[in-house]
Amino acid sequence: MRLTAENLSAHRGEDLIFSNISFDLQGGEALVLTGRNGSGKSTLLRVLAGLLKPPSGSVHLSYKDGRQAPNLAEEAHYLGHRNAMKPELTVRENLAFWKSFFGDREGGAGFSIGDAAAMVELEQVLHLPFAYLSAGQQRRMAFAKLLVAYRPVWILDEPTAALDVKAEALLASLMRDHQSQGGMLLAATHQPLELLNVKPLEMKGFEFTAEEWE
Ligand SMILES: Nc1ncnc2c1ncn2[C@@H]1O[C@H](COP(=O)(O)OP(=O)(O)OP(=O)(O)O)[C@@H](O)[C@H]1O
């Protein structure tokens, strides 16, 4: 797979958040966004996930054999700051919903709910309402959502926030497994995760001085 983004920009309300963002990524690589708070990392990930329309620029995704994928959003999982799980449903019910809602895309198959829960080391809490899990357990289960349905691209916004060191290492190893199988990662993270084939992209945001406004 190959992902090419050219000259992307984004607005929030009246403000230009970034412009001229371009990158090129192959299967197995990870684009890691860095930059200070407010520099536009989440905004860029939301643009790539198809949740915000960029006023300029383009994104192209092609399969290994050169065919164009219809769009990136359909080939990607997006894990934002929120976990997107219903608190009153059990963990198993939540994962079952996402598994059938997403289905698999070309090139792979999702894991069973039991296997995905075991991969995040939480198979013992599948019967509990999602709300009963600790913040770190909830985040790990939100990650299991990526495992139950296959997507070649994972778009991850601070995936390891609220996690202890052991859980952070566990999710990082699942991310590396995804890469080893040819998957791509697009991730914003404040913690340095040990990913493979990292391409860093520093978001600078816009900082206008008083003189520049005049
Ligand atoms: N819905 C919105 N409406 C208006 N402005 C917004 C909106 N969401 C974000 N912004 C602004 O866009 C800018 C970029 O925010 P963004 O969340 O992309 O930054 P970030 O680099 O991910 O920051 P952090 O490291 O704190 O997560 C910020 O100035 C923020 O205030």
The ligand as a MOL file (V3000), in Angstrom:
LIG
                    3D

  0  0  0     0  0            999 V3000
M  V30 BEGIN CTAB
M  V30 COUNTS 31 33 0 0 0
M  V30 BEGIN ATOM
M  V30 1 N -13.8210 22.4440 17.0260 0
M  V30 2 C -12.8980 23.4300 17.0150 0
M  V30 3 N -13.2480 24.7100 16.7480 0
M  V30 4 C -12.3120 25.6800 16.7200 0
M  V30 5 N -11.0090 25.4870 16.9620 0
M  V30 6 C -10.6230 24.2430 17.2510 0
M  V30 7 C -11.5320 23.1430 17.2900 0
M  V30 8 N -10.8410 22.0340 17.6050 0
M  V30 9 C -9.5490 22.4060 17.7270 0
M  V30 10 N -9.4220 23.7300 17.5130 0
M  V30 11 C -8.1660 24.4880 17.5530 0
M  V30 12 O -7.2970 23.9550 16.5710 0
M  V30 13 C -5.9490 24.0210 17.0290 0
M  V30 14 C -5.2970 22.6730 16.8460 0
M  V30 15 O -5.8910 21.7530 17.7640 0
M  V30 16 P -5.4900 20.2150 17.7730 0
M  V30 17 O -6.4240 19.5440 18.7260 0
M  V30 18 O -5.4300 19.7230 16.3770 0
M  V30 19 O -3.9950 20.2800 18.3580 0
M  V30 20 P -3.0460 19.1090 18.8870 0
M  V30 21 O -1.7100 19.3380 18.2550 0
M  V30 22 O -3.6790 17.7870 18.6520 0
M  V30 23 O -2.9700 19.4220 20.4350 0
M  V30 24 P -2.7820 18.4540 21.7340 0
M  V30 25 O -1.3240 18.0800 21.7600 0
M  V30 26 O -3.1610 19.3780 22.8660 0
M  V30 27 O -3.7270 17.2890 21.5930 0
M  V30 28 C -5.9940 24.5280 18.4700 0
M  V30 29 O -5.6740 25.8930 18.4840 0
M  V30 30 C -7.4410 24.3070 18.8760 0
M  V30 31 O -7.8670 25.2760 19.8010 0
M  V30 END ATOM
M  V30 BEGIN BOND
M  V30 1 1 1 2
M  V30 2 1 2 3
M  V30 3 2 2 7
M  V30 4 2 3 4
M  V30 5 1 4 5
M  V30 6 2 5 6
M  V30 7 1 6 7
M  V30 8 1 6 10
M  V30 9 1 7 8
M  V30 10 2 8 9
M  V30 11 1 9 10
M  V30 12 1 10 11
M  V30 13 1 11 12
M  V30 14 1 11 30
M  V30 15 1 12 13
M  V30 16 1 13 14
M  V30 17 1 13 28
M  V30 18 1 14 15
M  V30 19 1 15 16
M  V30 20 2 16 17
M  V30 21 1 16 18
M  V30 22 1 16 19
M  V30 23 1 19 20
M  V30 24 2 20 21
M  V30 25 1 20 22
M  V30 26 1 20 23
M  V30 27 1 23 24
M  V30 28 2 24 25
M  V30 29 1 24 26
M  V30 30 1 24 27
M  V30 31 1 28 29
M  V30 32 1 28 30
M  V30 33 1 30 31
M  V30 END BOND
M  V30 END CTAB
M  END
